[in-house]
Amino acid sequence: MNKALFSIAMSLTLAFSAASYAAGDTGNMDMSGGAKQSADAKNSMSHGEIKKVDTANGKLTIKHGPLENLGMEAMTMTFKVKDPAMMSQVKVGDKIDFVAEEINGALTVVKLEKQ
């Protein structure tokens, strides 16, 4: 019984010590309110692969990694393109870097670069 109580007491002591240390170590903390992080995420490019080019409707189907600026996980989905000229830059199978944003309720590719 004494060993069990001692073990619990030590576990709690270690847990509180670690939490106290973590709470007190704010020297490297970004106090900008996340403004820089959200701007970086908005401008960071995501990686993907073109799965379908729908020129008639101005849409690209892209298998992509996480879209940090939109809080989306990796998946395959269809996007509108902001500039119709983007459609002629790519073909099925091309690896791309891109930025997508929500514009008027539609997920839209606003920047596109072939890898």
Backbone torsions as a table, in degrees:
resi	resn	phi	psi	omega
1	MET	NA	-43.5	-179.7
2	ASN	-63.6	-37.4	178.4
3	LYS	-63.9	-40.1	-179.6
4	ALA	-65.0	-45.6	178.8
5	LEU	-64.0	-41.9	178.5
6	PHE	-62.0	-42.4	-179.8
7	SER	-63.3	-43.6	178.9
8	ILE	-64.3	-44.3	-179.5
9	ALA	-61.8	-42.2	179.5
10	MET	-66.3	-40.1	179.3
11	SER	-62.0	-44.9	178.9
12	LEU	-64.6	-40.5	179.2
13	THR	-61.6	-45.7	179.3
14	LEU	-64.6	-41.2	-179.7
15	ALA	-63.1	-46.1	179.7
16	PHE	-67.6	-34.9	178.2
17	SER	-64.3	-45.6	179.7
18	ALA	-64.6	-42.5	179.8
19	ALA	-65.0	-40.6	179.2
20	SER	-65.1	-41.8	178.7
21	TYR	-63.1	-46.1	-178.5
22	ALA	-63.5	-40.4	-179.3
23	ALA	-68.4	-31.2	-177.8
24	GLY	-85.9	-13.6	-176.3
25	ASP	-93.7	84.1	-178.4
26	THR	-112.6	11.5	-176.9
27	GLY	-59.5	-35.0	-177.7
28	ASN	-101.9	15.2	-175.0
29	MET	-81.5	137.3	177.5
30	ASP	-82.8	114.5	-177.6
31	MET	-99.6	21.2	-176.2
32	SER	-82.7	1.8	-179.9
33	GLY	76.8	14.0	177.7
34	GLY	85.1	2.6	-178.1
35	ALA	-60.1	-45.3	-179.6
36	LYS	-65.9	-42.4	-178.2
37	GLN	-63.0	-43.6	-178.9
38	SER	-69.2	-33.8	176.7
39	ALA	-67.6	-41.7	177.6
40	ASP	-63.4	-44.0	-179.3
41	ALA	-64.1	-38.4	-179.0
42	LYS	-65.2	-36.6	-177.3
43	ASN	-91.5	-11.0	-178.5
44	SER	-72.9	142.2	-177.2
45	MET	-91.3	146.4	175.6
46	SER	-100.5	159.1	-179.6
47	HIS	-104.6	146.1	179.6
48	GLY	-162.5	178.7	177.3
49	GLU	-133.6	132.2	179.7
50	ILE	-71.1	124.6	178.2
51	LYS	-105.3	-27.2	179.7
52	LYS	-156.6	140.5	175.2
53	VAL	-116.4	114.8	180.0
54	ASP	-110.8	81.7	-175.3
55	THR	-62.5	-38.7	-177.4
56	ALA	-59.7	-34.9	-177.7
57	ASN	-106.5	2.5	179.1
58	GLY	64.1	43.6	-177.3
59	LYS	-131.6	146.9	174.1
60	LEU	-121.8	134.7	171.2
61	THR	-97.4	123.9	-173.4
62	ILE	-127.9	129.9	169.5
63	LYS	-88.6	114.7	-170.6
64	HIS	-129.6	162.2	172.0
65	GLY	-80.8	-169.0	-179.5
66	PRO	-58.9	140.6	174.2
67	LEU	-105.7	90.8	-173.6
68	GLU	-59.6	-40.8	-177.0
69	ASN	-68.0	-19.6	179.0
70	LEU	-107.9	-3.3	-179.6
71	GLY	66.8	34.2	-177.2
72	MET	-110.3	145.3	176.1
73	GLU	-82.8	171.9	177.5
74	ALA	-63.5	139.5	178.6
75	MET	-173.1	-179.1	173.1
76	THR	-112.5	127.8	-179.6
77	MET	-154.2	168.6	-178.2
78	THR	-102.2	136.2	179.8
79	PHE	-124.2	147.3	166.6
80	LYS	-76.2	164.1	174.4
81	VAL	-115.2	139.0	-179.3
82	LYS	-70.3	-40.9	-177.7
83	ASP	-116.0	116.4	-179.3
84	PRO	-56.3	-22.3	178.9
85	ALA	-64.0	-22.6	178.1
86	MET	-60.9	-30.0	-176.2
87	MET	-62.1	-35.4	-177.6
88	SER	-82.2	-8.8	-178.9
89	GLN	-82.0	-18.4	-171.7
90	VAL	-130.9	160.5	173.4
91	LYS	-139.5	166.4	179.6
92	VAL	-55.3	132.4	179.3
93	GLY	97.9	-14.8	179.7
94	ASP	-66.8	138.9	172.8
95	LYS	-89.1	134.5	-175.9
96	ILE	-135.4	161.5	165.0
97	ASP	-115.1	138.3	-177.0
98	PHE	-153.2	163.0	173.0
99	VAL	-122.8	129.5	176.5
100	ALA	-117.6	144.1	176.8
101	GLU	-136.0	160.8	174.6
102	GLU	-90.1	117.2	-179.7
103	ILE	-123.2	119.4	-179.0
104	ASN	51.1	40.4	176.4
105	GLY	82.5	-0.1	-179.7
106	ALA	-116.9	134.6	175.3
107	LEU	-71.1	124.4	-170.3
108	THR	-132.6	133.3	173.6
109	VAL	-76.2	120.0	-178.7
110	VAL	-106.4	-16.5	178.2
111	LYS	-146.9	137.9	-175.1
112	LEU	-145.6	131.4	175.5
113	GLU	-137.2	132.5	173.3
114	LYS	-73.9	146.2	177.9
115	GLN	-85.0	NA	NA
